[in-house]
Amino acid sequence: MSDLKQHFQYYWIRFTSSLESDRGRGEVSATTVVMAAALIALAIAVGATLSTRIKDKANRLNLG
């Protein structure tokens, strides 16, 4: 078995056991909260950037 496959299996087992223990306790880990906050911040930043670019593009249109 290759080293990469062994590492993958190790991390997969750790992930599933962590998931099972979290599910059993009904708790949300700090990592989950941080990842959710990071994804929300990223979504807000992307939305703001798109909104600004669309407004700028619309203001540059010559309709007259």
Secondary structure as GFF3:
##gff-version 3
##sequence-region A 1 64
A	DSSP	alpha_helix	3	25	.	.	.	ID=ss1
A	DSSP	alpha_helix	30	59	.	.	.	ID=ss2
###
